[in-house]
């Protein structure tokens, strides 16, 4: 099972293309190589292939990387199989691609949703995402950076993050609270456990 992420930059025409394009490429490069693992197409749309496990964590990290630069992104996660592997991700296909595309078409006000072969799983995760987005969509650049650093350094304690961020532990602790970081980690953990059971 793989995860296919379909996304686009919100209001890209109202933004400086160089800024969001550089930030998006930086985010996508963390998780694979262009064009086999990710590709930007139709100007401001992109597709990315991830392992089904940890896909949610990586998608939230992408949101944080872009939000830090004041860039809003809309993404769908499609879980399923890959039946055909092409040199370009946008030319590969399988149920993961279909689920991702179908899910992306349903995104209106929401900026993140998931579709998998398991309806009950989708319902639970999408309710969790709806609630999480109430906080995520309102992250400040500072909150987004904190979440990004936290997700990139899961083994580090807050005391160790003080050196990385040049902030006091109380500032980091308050920032994590404002960003809903602990709750987001619980949601990611729940997602990972359920995916392990399913796959």
MODELLER restraints for C-alpha pairs under 7 A, 6 or more apart:
rsr = mdl.restraints
at = mdl.atoms
rsr.add(forms.Gaussian(group=physical.xy_distance, feature=features.Distance(at['CA:1:A'], at['CA:52:A']), mean=5.92, stdev=0.5))
rsr.add(forms.Gaussian(group=physical.xy_distance, feature=features.Distance(at['CA:1:A'], at['CA:79:A']), mean=6.73, stdev=0.5))
rsr.add(forms.Gaussian(group=physical.xy_distance, feature=features.Distance(at['CA:1:A'], at['CA:80:A']), mean=5.22, stdev=0.5))
rsr.add(forms.Gaussian(group=physical.xy_distance, feature=features.Distance(at['CA:1:A'], at['CA:81:A']), mean=5.16, stdev=0.5))
rsr.add(forms.Gaussian(group=physical.xy_distance, feature=features.Distance(at['CA:1:A'], at['CA:199:A']), mean=6.66, stdev=0.5))
rsr.add(forms.Gaussian(group=physical.xy_distance, feature=features.Distance(at['CA:2:A'], at['CA:50:A']), mean=6.06, stdev=0.5))
rsr.add(forms.Gaussian(group=physical.xy_distance, feature=features.Distance(at['CA:2:A'], at['CA:51:A']), mean=4.79, stdev=0.5))
rsr.add(forms.Gaussian(group=physical.xy_distance, feature=features.Distance(at['CA:2:A'], at['CA:52:A']), mean=4.49, stdev=0.5))
rsr.add(forms.Gaussian(group=physical.xy_distance, feature=features.Distance(at['CA:2:A'], at['CA:79:A']), mean=5.80, stdev=0.5))
rsr.add(forms.Gaussian(group=physical.xy_distance, feature=features.Distance(at['CA:2:A'], at['CA:80:A']), mean=5.69, stdev=0.5))
rsr.add(forms.Gaussian(group=physical.xy_distance, feature=features.Distance(at['CA:2:A'], at['CA:81:A']), mean=5.97, stdev=0.5))
rsr.add(forms.Gaussian(group=physical.xy_distance, feature=features.Distance(at['CA:2:A'], at['CA:96:A']), mean=6.63, stdev=0.5))
rsr.add(forms.Gaussian(group=physical.xy_distance, feature=features.Distance(at['CA:3:A'], at['CA:49:A']), mean=5.88, stdev=0.5))
rsr.add(forms.Gaussian(group=physical.xy_distance, feature=features.Distance(at['CA:3:A'], at['CA:50:A']), mean=5.09, stdev=0.5))
rsr.add(forms.Gaussian(group=physical.xy_distance, feature=features.Distance(at['CA:3:A'], at['CA:51:A']), mean=5.68, stdev=0.5))
rsr.add(forms.Gaussian(group=physical.xy_distance, feature=features.Distance(at['CA:3:A'], at['CA:52:A']), mean=4.62, stdev=0.5))
rsr.add(forms.Gaussian(group=physical.xy_distance, feature=features.Distance(at['CA:3:A'], at['CA:55:A']), mean=6.52, stdev=0.5))
rsr.add(forms.Gaussian(group=physical.xy_distance, feature=features.Distance(at['CA:3:A'], at['CA:77:A']), mean=6.25, stdev=0.5))
rsr.add(forms.Gaussian(group=physical.xy_distance, feature=features.Distance(at['CA:3:A'], at['CA:78:A']), mean=5.37, stdev=0.5))
rsr.add(forms.Gaussian(group=physical.xy_distance, feature=features.Distance(at['CA:3:A'], at['CA:79:A']), mean=4.56, stdev=0.5))
rsr.add(forms.Gaussian(group=physical.xy_distance, feature=features.Distance(at['CA:3:A'], at['CA:80:A']), mean=6.59, stdev=0.5))
rsr.add(forms.Gaussian(group=physical.xy_distance, feature=features.Distance(at['CA:3:A'], at['CA:96:A']), mean=6.15, stdev=0.5))
rsr.add(forms.Gaussian(group=physical.xy_distance, feature=features.Distance(at['CA:4:A'], at['CA:47:A']), mean=6.89, stdev=0.5))
rsr.add(forms.Gaussian(group=physical.xy_distance, feature=features.Distance(at['CA:4:A'], at['CA:48:A']), mean=5.74, stdev=0.5))
rsr.add(forms.Gaussian(group=physical.xy_distance, feature=features.Distance(at['CA:4:A'], at['CA:49:A']), mean=4.72, stdev=0.5))
rsr.add(forms.Gaussian(group=physical.xy_distance, feature=features.Distance(at['CA:4:A'], at['CA:50:A']), mean=6.35, stdev=0.5))
rsr.add(forms.Gaussian(group=physical.xy_distance, feature=features.Distance(at['CA:4:A'], at['CA:77:A']), mean=5.83, stdev=0.5))
rsr.add(forms.Gaussian(group=physical.xy_distance, feature=features.Distance(at['CA:4:A'], at['CA:78:A']), mean=5.05, stdev=0.5))
rsr.add(forms.Gaussian(group=physical.xy_distance, feature=features.Distance(at['CA:4:A'], at['CA:79:A']), mean=6.56, stdev=0.5))
rsr.add(forms.Gaussian(group=physical.xy_distance, feature=features.Distance(at['CA:4:A'], at['CA:96:A']), mean=5.77, stdev=0.5))
rsr.add(forms.Gaussian(group=physical.xy_distance, feature=features.Distance(at['CA:4:A'], at['CA:97:A']), mean=5.88, stdev=0.5))
rsr.add(forms.Gaussian(group=physical.xy_distance, feature=features.Distance(at['CA:4:A'], at['CA:100:A']), mean=5.97, stdev=0.5))
rsr.add(forms.Gaussian(group=physical.xy_distance, feature=features.Distance(at['CA:5:A'], at['CA:47:A']), mean=5.48, stdev=0.5))
rsr.add(forms.Gaussian(group=physical.xy_distance, feature=features.Distance(at['CA:5:A'], at['CA:48:A']), mean=5.01, stdev=0.5))
rsr.add(forms.Gaussian(group=physical.xy_distance, feature=features.Distance(at['CA:5:A'], at['CA:49:A']), mean=6.33, stdev=0.5))
rsr.add(forms.Gaussian(group=physical.xy_distance, feature=features.Distance(at['CA:5:A'], at['CA:75:A']), mean=6.47, stdev=0.5))
rsr.add(forms.Gaussian(group=physical.xy_distance, feature=features.Distance(at['CA:5:A'], at['CA:76:A']), mean=5.57, stdev=0.5))
rsr.add(forms.Gaussian(group=physical.xy_distance, feature=features.Distance(at['CA:5:A'], at['CA:77:A']), mean=4.77, stdev=0.5))
rsr.add(forms.Gaussian(group=physical.xy_distance, feature=features.Distance(at['CA:5:A'], at['CA:78:A']), mean=6.32, stdev=0.5))
rsr.add(forms.Gaussian(group=physical.xy_distance, feature=features.Distance(at['CA:5:A'], at['CA:100:A']), mean=6.32, stdev=0.5))
rsr.add(forms.Gaussian(group=physical.xy_distance, feature=features.Distance(at['CA:6:A'], at['CA:46:A']), mean=5.89, stdev=0.5))
rsr.add(forms.Gaussian(group=physical.xy_distance, feature=features.Distance(at['CA:6:A'], at['CA:47:A']), mean=4.67, stdev=0.5))
rsr.add(forms.Gaussian(group=physical.xy_distance, feature=features.Distance(at['CA:6:A'], at['CA:48:A']), mean=6.72, stdev=0.5))
rsr.add(forms.Gaussian(group=physical.xy_distance, feature=features.Distance(at['CA:6:A'], at['CA:75:A']), mean=5.57, stdev=0.5))
rsr.add(forms.Gaussian(group=physical.xy_distance, feature=features.Distance(at['CA:6:A'], at['CA:76:A']), mean=5.34, stdev=0.5))
rsr.add(forms.Gaussian(group=physical.xy_distance, feature=features.Distance(at['CA:6:A'], at['CA:77:A']), mean=6.82, stdev=0.5))
rsr.add(forms.Gaussian(group=physical.xy_distance, feature=features.Distance(at['CA:6:A'], at['CA:100:A']), mean=6.08, stdev=0.5))
rsr.add(forms.Gaussian(group=physical.xy_distance, feature=features.Distance(at['CA:6:A'], at['CA:101:A']), mean=6.74, stdev=0.5))
rsr.add(forms.Gaussian(group=physical.xy_distance, feature=features.Distance(at['CA:6:A'], at['CA:104:A']), mean=6.63, stdev=0.5))
rsr.add(forms.Gaussian(group=physical.xy_distance, feature=features.Distance(at['CA:7:A'], at['CA:45:A']), mean=5.62, stdev=0.5))
rsr.add(forms.Gaussian(group=physical.xy_distance, feature=features.Distance(at['CA:7:A'], at['CA:46:A']), mean=5.30, stdev=0.5))
rsr.add(forms.Gaussian(group=physical.xy_distance, feature=features.Distance(at['CA:7:A'], at['CA:47:A']), mean=6.43, stdev=0.5))
rsr.add(forms.Gaussian(group=physical.xy_distance, feature=features.Distance(at['CA:7:A'], at['CA:73:A']), mean=6.93, stdev=0.5))
rsr.add(forms.Gaussian(group=physical.xy_distance, feature=features.Distance(at['CA:7:A'], at['CA:74:A']), mean=5.38, stdev=0.5))
rsr.add(forms.Gaussian(group=physical.xy_distance, feature=features.Distance(at['CA:7:A'], at['CA:75:A']), mean=4.14, stdev=0.5))
rsr.add(forms.Gaussian(group=physical.xy_distance, feature=features.Distance(at['CA:7:A'], at['CA:76:A']), mean=6.37, stdev=0.5))
rsr.add(forms.Gaussian(group=physical.xy_distance, feature=features.Distance(at['CA:8:A'], at['CA:44:A']), mean=5.52, stdev=0.5))
rsr.add(forms.Gaussian(group=physical.xy_distance, feature=features.Distance(at['CA:8:A'], at['CA:45:A']), mean=4.18, stdev=0.5))
rsr.add(forms.Gaussian(group=physical.xy_distance, feature=features.Distance(at['CA:8:A'], at['CA:46:A']), mean=6.10, stdev=0.5))
rsr.add(forms.Gaussian(group=physical.xy_distance, feature=features.Distance(at['CA:8:A'], at['CA:73:A']), mean=5.83, stdev=0.5))
rsr.add(forms.Gaussian(group=physical.xy_distance, feature=features.Distance(at['CA:8:A'], at['CA:74:A']), mean=5.51, stdev=0.5))
rsr.add(forms.Gaussian(group=physical.xy_distance, feature=features.Distance(at['CA:8:A'], at['CA:75:A']), mean=6.73, stdev=0.5))
rsr.add(forms.Gaussian(group=physical.xy_distance, feature=features.Distance(at['CA:9:A'], at['CA:44:A']), mean=5.71, stdev=0.5))
rsr.add(forms.Gaussian(group=physical.xy_distance, feature=features.Distance(at['CA:9:A'], at['CA:45:A']), mean=6.75, stdev=0.5))
rsr.add(forms.Gaussian(group=physical.xy_distance, feature=features.Distance(at['CA:9:A'], at['CA:72:A']), mean=6.10, stdev=0.5))
rsr.add(forms.Gaussian(group=physical.xy_distance, feature=features.Distance(at['CA:9:A'], at['CA:73:A']), mean=4.61, stdev=0.5))
rsr.add(forms.Gaussian(group=physical.xy_distance, feature=features.Distance(at['CA:9:A'], at['CA:74:A']), mean=6.43, stdev=0.5))
rsr.add(forms.Gaussian(group=physical.xy_distance, feature=features.Distance(at['CA:10:A'], at['CA:72:A']), mean=5.43, stdev=0.5))
rsr.add(forms.Gaussian(group=physical.xy_distance, feature=features.Distance(at['CA:10:A'], at['CA:73:A']), mean=5.49, stdev=0.5))
rsr.add(forms.Gaussian(group=physical.xy_distance, feature=features.Distance(at['CA:10:A'], at['CA:74:A']), mean=6.67, stdev=0.5))
rsr.add(forms.Gaussian(group=physical.xy_distance, feature=features.Distance(at['CA:12:A'], at['CA:44:A']), mean=6.72, stdev=0.5))
rsr.add(forms.Gaussian(group=physical.xy_distance, feature=features.Distance(at['CA:20:A'], at['CA:71:A']), mean=6.61, stdev=0.5))
rsr.add(forms.Gaussian(group=physical.xy_distance, feature=features.Distance(at['CA:23:A'], at['CA:66:A']), mean=6.21, stdev=0.5))
rsr.add(forms.Gaussian(group=physical.xy_distance, feature=features.Distance(at['CA:24:A'], at['CA:66:A']), mean=6.79, stdev=0.5))
rsr.add(forms.Gaussian(group=physical.xy_distance, feature=features.Distance(at['CA:27:A'], at['CA:62:A']), mean=5.71, stdev=0.5))
rsr.add(forms.Gaussian(group=physical.xy_distance, feature=features.Distance(at['CA:27:A'], at['CA:65:A']), mean=6.44, stdev=0.5))
rsr.add(forms.Gaussian(group=physical.xy_distance, feature=features.Distance(at['CA:28:A'], at['CA:38:A']), mean=6.84, stdev=0.5))
rsr.add(forms.Gaussian(group=physical.xy_distance, feature=features.Distance(at['CA:32:A'], at['CA:38:A']), mean=6.73, stdev=0.5))
rsr.add(forms.Gaussian(group=physical.xy_distance, feature=features.Distance(at['CA:35:A'], at['CA:87:A']), mean=6.98, stdev=0.5))
rsr.add(forms.Gaussian(group=physical.xy_distance, feature=features.Distance(at['CA:35:A'], at['CA:88:A']), mean=4.96, stdev=0.5))
rsr.add(forms.Gaussian(group=physical.xy_distance, feature=features.Distance(at['CA:35:A'], at['CA:89:A']), mean=6.07, stdev=0.5))
rsr.add(forms.Gaussian(group=physical.xy_distance, feature=features.Distance(at['CA:36:A'], at['CA:87:A']), mean=5.55, stdev=0.5))
rsr.add(forms.Gaussian(group=physical.xy_distance, feature=features.Distance(at['CA:36:A'], at['CA:88:A']), mean=4.91, stdev=0.5))
rsr.add(forms.Gaussian(group=physical.xy_distance, feature=features.Distance(at['CA:36:A'], at['CA:89:A']), mean=5.09, stdev=0.5))
rsr.add(forms.Gaussian(group=physical.xy_distance, feature=features.Distance(at['CA:37:A'], at['CA:48:A']), mean=5.72, stdev=0.5))
rsr.add(forms.Gaussian(group=physical.xy_distance, feature=features.Distance(at['CA:37:A'], at['CA:49:A']), mean=5.28, stdev=0.5))
rsr.add(forms.Gaussian(group=physical.xy_distance, feature=features.Distance(at['CA:37:A'], at['CA:89:A']), mean=5.87, stdev=0.5))
rsr.add(forms.Gaussian(group=physical.xy_distance, feature=features.Distance(at['CA:38:A'], at['CA:47:A']), mean=5.42, stdev=0.5))
rsr.add(forms.Gaussian(group=physical.xy_distance, feature=features.Distance(at['CA:38:A'], at['CA:48:A']), mean=4.24, stdev=0.5))
rsr.add(forms.Gaussian(group=physical.xy_distance, feature=features.Distance(at['CA:38:A'], at['CA:49:A']), mean=6.38, stdev=0.5))
rsr.add(forms.Gaussian(group=physical.xy_distance, feature=features.Distance(at['CA:38:A'], at['CA:89:A']), mean=6.00, stdev=0.5))
rsr.add(forms.Gaussian(group=physical.xy_distance, feature=features.Distance(at['CA:39:A'], at['CA:46:A']), mean=5.54, stdev=0.5))
rsr.add(forms.Gaussian(group=physical.xy_distance, feature=features.Distance(at['CA:39:A'], at['CA:47:A']), mean=5.52, stdev=0.5))
rsr.add(forms.Gaussian(group=physical.xy_distance, feature=features.Distance(at['CA:39:A'], at['CA:48:A']), mean=6.75, stdev=0.5))
rsr.add(forms.Gaussian(group=physical.xy_distance, feature=features.Distance(at['CA:39:A'], at['CA:89:A']), mean=6.52, stdev=0.5))
rsr.add(forms.Gaussian(group=physical.xy_distance, feature=features.Distance(at['CA:39:A'], at['CA:90:A']), mean=6.92, stdev=0.5))
rsr.add(forms.Gaussian(group=physical.xy_distance, feature=features.Distance(at['CA:40:A'], at['CA:46:A']), mean=4.19, stdev=0.5))
rsr.add(forms.Gaussian(group=physical.xy_distance, feature=features.Distance(at['CA:40:A'], at['CA:47:A']), mean=6.63, stdev=0.5))
rsr.add(forms.Gaussian(group=physical.xy_distance, feature=features.Distance(at['CA:47:A'], at['CA:90:A']), mean=6.84, stdev=0.5))
rsr.add(forms.Gaussian(group=physical.xy_distance, feature=features.Distance(at['CA:52:A'], at['CA:79:A']), mean=6.40, stdev=0.5))
rsr.add(forms.Gaussian(group=physical.xy_distance, feature=features.Distance(at['CA:53:A'], at['CA:192:A']), mean=5.67, stdev=0.5))
rsr.add(forms.Gaussian(group=physical.xy_distance, feature=features.Distance(at['CA:53:A'], at['CA:195:A']), mean=6.20, stdev=0.5))
rsr.add(forms.Gaussian(group=physical.xy_distance, feature=features.Distance(at['CA:54:A'], at['CA:192:A']), mean=6.23, stdev=0.5))
rsr.add(forms.Gaussian(group=physical.xy_distance, feature=features.Distance(at['CA:56:A'], at['CA:188:A']), mean=6.33, stdev=0.5))
rsr.add(forms.Gaussian(group=physical.xy_distance, feature=features.Distance(at['CA:57:A'], at['CA:188:A']), mean=5.97, stdev=0.5))
rsr.add(forms.Gaussian(group=physical.xy_distance, feature=features.Distance(at['CA:61:A'], at['CA:148:A']), mean=5.57, stdev=0.5))
rsr.add(forms.Gaussian(group=physical.xy_distance, feature=features.Distance(at['CA:61:A'], at['CA:151:A']), mean=6.77, stdev=0.5))
rsr.add(forms.Gaussian(group=physical.xy_distance, feature=features.Distance(at['CA:63:A'], at['CA:73:A']), mean=6.61, stdev=0.5))
rsr.add(forms.Gaussian(group=physical.xy_distance, feature=features.Distance(at['CA:64:A'], at['CA:144:A']), mean=4.57, stdev=0.5))
rsr.add(forms.Gaussian(group=physical.xy_distance, feature=features.Distance(at['CA:64:A'], at['CA:145:A']), mean=6.49, stdev=0.5))
rsr.add(forms.Gaussian(group=physical.xy_distance, feature=features.Distance(at['CA:64:A'], at['CA:147:A']), mean=6.49, stdev=0.5))
rsr.add(forms.Gaussian(group=physical.xy_distance, feature=features.Distance(at['CA:64:A'], at['CA:148:A']), mean=5.52, stdev=0.5))
rsr.add(forms.Gaussian(group=physical.xy_distance, feature=features.Distance(at['CA:65:A'], at['CA:144:A']), mean=6.86, stdev=0.5))
rsr.add(forms.Gaussian(group=physical.xy_distance, feature=features.Distance(at['CA:65:A'], at['CA:145:A']), mean=6.97, stdev=0.5))
rsr.add(forms.Gaussian(group=physical.xy_distance, feature=features.Distance(at['CA:65:A'], at['CA:148:A']), mean=6.30, stdev=0.5))
rsr.add(forms.Gaussian(group=physical.xy_distance, feature=features.Distance(at['CA:66:A'], at['CA:72:A']), mean=6.71, stdev=0.5))
rsr.add(forms.Gaussian(group=physical.xy_distance, feature=features.Distance(at['CA:67:A'], at['CA:141:A']), mean=6.10, stdev=0.5))
rsr.add(forms.Gaussian(group=physical.xy_distance, feature=features.Distance(at['CA:67:A'], at['CA:144:A']), mean=5.95, stdev=0.5))
rsr.add(forms.Gaussian(group=physical.xy_distance, feature=features.Distance(at['CA:68:A'], at['CA:141:A']), mean=4.12, stdev=0.5))
rsr.add(forms.Gaussian(group=physical.xy_distance, feature=features.Distance(at['CA:68:A'], at['CA:142:A']), mean=6.85, stdev=0.5))
rsr.add(forms.Gaussian(group=physical.xy_distance, feature=features.Distance(at['CA:68:A'], at['CA:144:A']), mean=5.18, stdev=0.5))
rsr.add(forms.Gaussian(group=physical.xy_distance, feature=features.Distance(at['CA:68:A'], at['CA:145:A']), mean=5.70, stdev=0.5))
rsr.add(forms.Gaussian(group=physical.xy_distance, feature=features.Distance(at['CA:69:A'], at['CA:141:A']), mean=6.66, stdev=0.5))
rsr.add(forms.Gaussian(group=physical.xy_distance, feature=features.Distance(at['CA:70:A'], at['CA:141:A']), mean=6.57, stdev=0.5))
rsr.add(forms.Gaussian(group=physical.xy_distance, feature=features.Distance(at['CA:73:A'], at['CA:111:A']), mean=6.77, stdev=0.5))
rsr.add(forms.Gaussian(group=physical.xy_distance, feature=features.Distance(at['CA:74:A'], at['CA:111:A']), mean=4.25, stdev=0.5))
rsr.add(forms.Gaussian(group=physical.xy_distance, feature=features.Distance(at['CA:74:A'], at['CA:112:A']), mean=5.93, stdev=0.5))
rsr.add(forms.Gaussian(group=physical.xy_distance, feature=features.Distance(at['CA:75:A'], at['CA:104:A']), mean=6.82, stdev=0.5))
rsr.add(forms.Gaussian(group=physical.xy_distance, feature=features.Distance(at['CA:75:A'], at['CA:111:A']), mean=6.00, stdev=0.5))
rsr.add(forms.Gaussian(group=physical.xy_distance, feature=features.Distance(at['CA:75:A'], at['CA:112:A']), mean=4.97, stdev=0.5))
rsr.add(forms.Gaussian(group=physical.xy_distance, feature=features.Distance(at['CA:75:A'], at['CA:113:A']), mean=6.93, stdev=0.5))
rsr.add(forms.Gaussian(group=physical.xy_distance, feature=features.Distance(at['CA:76:A'], at['CA:100:A']), mean=5.72, stdev=0.5))
rsr.add(forms.Gaussian(group=physical.xy_distance, feature=features.Distance(at['CA:76:A'], at['CA:103:A']), mean=5.82, stdev=0.5))
rsr.add(forms.Gaussian(group=physical.xy_distance, feature=features.Distance(at['CA:76:A'], at['CA:104:A']), mean=5.07, stdev=0.5))
rsr.add(forms.Gaussian(group=physical.xy_distance, feature=features.Distance(at['CA:76:A'], at['CA:112:A']), mean=5.57, stdev=0.5))
rsr.add(forms.Gaussian(group=physical.xy_distance, feature=features.Distance(at['CA:76:A'], at['CA:113:A']), mean=5.04, stdev=0.5))
rsr.add(forms.Gaussian(group=physical.xy_distance, feature=features.Distance(at['CA:76:A'], at['CA:114:A']), mean=5.63, stdev=0.5))
rsr.add(forms.Gaussian(group=physical.xy_distance, feature=features.Distance(at['CA:77:A'], at['CA:100:A']), mean=5.43, stdev=0.5))
rsr.add(forms.Gaussian(group=physical.xy_distance, feature=features.Distance(at['CA:77:A'], at['CA:113:A']), mean=6.28, stdev=0.5))
rsr.add(forms.Gaussian(group=physical.xy_distance, feature=features.Distance(at['CA:77:A'], at['CA:114:A']), mean=4.55, stdev=0.5))
rsr.add(forms.Gaussian(group=physical.xy_distance, feature=features.Distance(at['CA:77:A'], at['CA:115:A']), mean=6.30, stdev=0.5))
rsr.add(forms.Gaussian(group=physical.xy_distance, feature=features.Distance(at['CA:78:A'], at['CA:96:A']), mean=4.97, stdev=0.5))
rsr.add(forms.Gaussian(group=physical.xy_distance, feature=features.Distance(at['CA:78:A'], at['CA:97:A']), mean=6.38, stdev=0.5))
rsr.add(forms.Gaussian(group=physical.xy_distance, feature=features.Distance(at['CA:78:A'], at['CA:99:A']), mean=4.62, stdev=0.5))
rsr.add(forms.Gaussian(group=physical.xy_distance, feature=features.Distance(at['CA:78:A'], at['CA:100:A']), mean=3.69, stdev=0.5))
rsr.add(forms.Gaussian(group=physical.xy_distance, feature=features.Distance(at['CA:78:A'], at['CA:114:A']), mean=5.93, stdev=0.5))
rsr.add(forms.Gaussian(group=physical.xy_distance, feature=features.Distance(at['CA:78:A'], at['CA:115:A']), mean=5.07, stdev=0.5))
rsr.add(forms.Gaussian(group=physical.xy_distance, feature=features.Distance(at['CA:78:A'], at['CA:116:A']), mean=5.89, stdev=0.5))
rsr.add(forms.Gaussian(group=physical.xy_distance, feature=features.Distance(at['CA:79:A'], at['CA:96:A']), mean=4.78, stdev=0.5))
rsr.add(forms.Gaussian(group=physical.xy_distance, feature=features.Distance(at['CA:79:A'], at['CA:99:A']), mean=6.61, stdev=0.5))
rsr.add(forms.Gaussian(group=physical.xy_distance, feature=features.Distance(at['CA:79:A'], at['CA:115:A']), mean=6.29, stdev=0.5))
rsr.add(forms.Gaussian(group=physical.xy_distance, feature=features.Distance(at['CA:79:A'], at['CA:116:A']), mean=4.56, stdev=0.5))
rsr.add(forms.Gaussian(group=physical.xy_distance, feature=features.Distance(at['CA:80:A'], at['CA:95:A']), mean=5.01, stdev=0.5))
rsr.add(forms.Gaussian(group=physical.xy_distance, feature=features.Distance(at['CA:80:A'], at['CA:96:A']), mean=3.82, stdev=0.5))
rsr.add(forms.Gaussian(group=physical.xy_distance, feature=features.Distance(at['CA:80:A'], at['CA:116:A']), mean=6.28, stdev=0.5))
rsr.add(forms.Gaussian(group=physical.xy_distance, feature=features.Distance(at['CA:80:A'], at['CA:117:A']), mean=6.67, stdev=0.5))
rsr.add(forms.Gaussian(group=physical.xy_distance, feature=features.Distance(at['CA:81:A'], at['CA:94:A']), mean=5.47, stdev=0.5))
rsr.add(forms.Gaussian(group=physical.xy_distance, feature=features.Distance(at['CA:81:A'], at['CA:95:A']), mean=5.17, stdev=0.5))
rsr.add(forms.Gaussian(group=physical.xy_distance, feature=features.Distance(at['CA:81:A'], at['CA:96:A']), mean=5.18, stdev=0.5))
rsr.add(forms.Gaussian(group=physical.xy_distance, feature=features.Distance(at['CA:82:A'], at['CA:93:A']), mean=5.78, stdev=0.5))
rsr.add(forms.Gaussian(group=physical.xy_distance, feature=features.Distance(at['CA:82:A'], at['CA:94:A']), mean=4.28, stdev=0.5))
rsr.add(forms.Gaussian(group=physical.xy_distance, feature=features.Distance(at['CA:82:A'], at['CA:95:A']), mean=6.49, stdev=0.5))
rsr.add(forms.Gaussian(group=physical.xy_distance, feature=features.Distance(at['CA:82:A'], at['CA:96:A']), mean=6.31, stdev=0.5))
rsr.add(forms.Gaussian(group=physical.xy_distance, feature=features.Distance(at['CA:83:A'], at['CA:93:A']), mean=5.84, stdev=0.5))
rsr.add(forms.Gaussian(group=physical.xy_distance, feature=features.Distance(at['CA:83:A'], at['CA:94:A']), mean=4.62, stdev=0.5))
rsr.add(forms.Gaussian(group=physical.xy_distance, feature=features.Distance(at['CA:84:A'], at['CA:92:A']), mean=5.25, stdev=0.5))
rsr.add(forms.Gaussian(group=physical.xy_distance, feature=features.Distance(at['CA:84:A'], at['CA:93:A']), mean=5.25, stdev=0.5))
rsr.add(forms.Gaussian(group=physical.xy_distance, feature=features.Distance(at['CA:84:A'], at['CA:94:A']), mean=6.57, stdev=0.5))
rsr.add(forms.Gaussian(group=physical.xy_distance, feature=features.Distance(at['CA:85:A'], at['CA:92:A']), mean=4.85, stdev=0.5))
rsr.add(forms.Gaussian(group=physical.xy_distance, feature=features.Distance(at['CA:86:A'], at['CA:92:A']), mean=4.89, stdev=0.5))
rsr.add(forms.Gaussian(group=physical.xy_distance, feature=features.Distance(at['CA:99:A'], at['CA:115:A']), mean=5.57, stdev=0.5))
rsr.add(forms.Gaussian(group=physical.xy_distance, feature=features.Distance(at['CA:99:A'], at['CA:116:A']), mean=6.48, stdev=0.5))
rsr.add(forms.Gaussian(group=physical.xy_distance, feature=features.Distance(at['CA:100:A'], at['CA:115:A']), mean=6.60, stdev=0.5))
rsr.add(forms.Gaussian(group=physical.xy_distance, feature=features.Distance(at['CA:103:A'], at['CA:113:A']), mean=6.85, stdev=0.5))
rsr.add(forms.Gaussian(group=physical.xy_distance, feature=features.Distance(at['CA:103:A'], at['CA:114:A']), mean=6.46, stdev=0.5))
rsr.add(forms.Gaussian(group=physical.xy_distance, feature=features.Distance(at['CA:103:A'], at['CA:115:A']), mean=5.87, stdev=0.5))
rsr.add(forms.Gaussian(group=physical.xy_distance, feature=features.Distance(at['CA:112:A'], at['CA:129:A']), mean=6.96, stdev=0.5))
rsr.add(forms.Gaussian(group=physical.xy_distance, feature=features.Distance(at['CA:113:A'], at['CA:126:A']), mean=5.84, stdev=0.5))
rsr.add(forms.Gaussian(group=physical.xy_distance, feature=features.Distance(at['CA:113:A'], at['CA:129:A']), mean=6.83, stdev=0.5))
rsr.add(forms.Gaussian(group=physical.xy_distance, feature=features.Distance(at['CA:114:A'], at['CA:122:A']), mean=6.32, stdev=0.5))
rsr.add(forms.Gaussian(group=physical.xy_distance, feature=features.Distance(at['CA:114:A'], at['CA:126:A']), mean=6.42, stdev=0.5))
rsr.add(forms.Gaussian(group=physical.xy_distance, feature=features.Distance(at['CA:115:A'], at['CA:122:A']), mean=5.87, stdev=0.5))
rsr.add(forms.Gaussian(group=physical.xy_distance, feature=features.Distance(at['CA:116:A'], at['CA:122:A']), mean=6.39, stdev=0.5))
rsr.add(forms.Gaussian(group=physical.xy_distance, feature=features.Distance(at['CA:132:A'], at['CA:184:A']), mean=6.95, stdev=0.5))
rsr.add(forms.Gaussian(group=physical.xy_distance, feature=features.Distance(at['CA:135:A'], at['CA:179:A']), mean=6.57, stdev=0.5))
rsr.add(forms.Gaussian(group=physical.xy_distance, feature=features.Distance(at['CA:135:A'], at['CA:180:A']), mean=6.70, stdev=0.5))
rsr.add(forms.Gaussian(group=physical.xy_distance, feature=features.Distance(at['CA:136:A'], at['CA:179:A']), mean=6.99, stdev=0.5))
rsr.add(forms.Gaussian(group=physical.xy_distance, feature=features.Distance(at['CA:139:A'], at['CA:179:A']), mean=6.34, stdev=0.5))
rsr.add(forms.Gaussian(group=physical.xy_distance, feature=features.Distance(at['CA:143:A'], at['CA:175:A']), mean=6.00, stdev=0.5))
rsr.add(forms.Gaussian(group=physical.xy_distance, feature=features.Distance(at['CA:143:A'], at['CA:179:A']), mean=5.57, stdev=0.5))
rsr.add(forms.Gaussian(group=physical.xy_distance, feature=features.Distance(at['CA:146:A'], at['CA:176:A']), mean=6.92, stdev=0.5))
rsr.add(forms.Gaussian(group=physical.xy_distance, feature=features.Distance(at['CA:147:A'], at['CA:181:A']), mean=6.62, stdev=0.5))
rsr.add(forms.Gaussian(group=physical.xy_distance, feature=features.Distance(at['CA:158:A'], at['CA:169:A']), mean=6.20, stdev=0.5))
rsr.add(forms.Gaussian(group=physical.xy_distance, feature=features.Distance(at['CA:159:A'], at['CA:169:A']), mean=5.96, stdev=0.5))
rsr.add(forms.Gaussian(group=physical.xy_distance, feature=features.Distance(at['CA:162:A'], at['CA:168:A']), mean=5.69, stdev=0.5))
rsr.add(forms.Gaussian(group=physical.xy_distance, feature=features.Distance(at['CA:162:A'], at['CA:169:A']), mean=5.89, stdev=0.5))
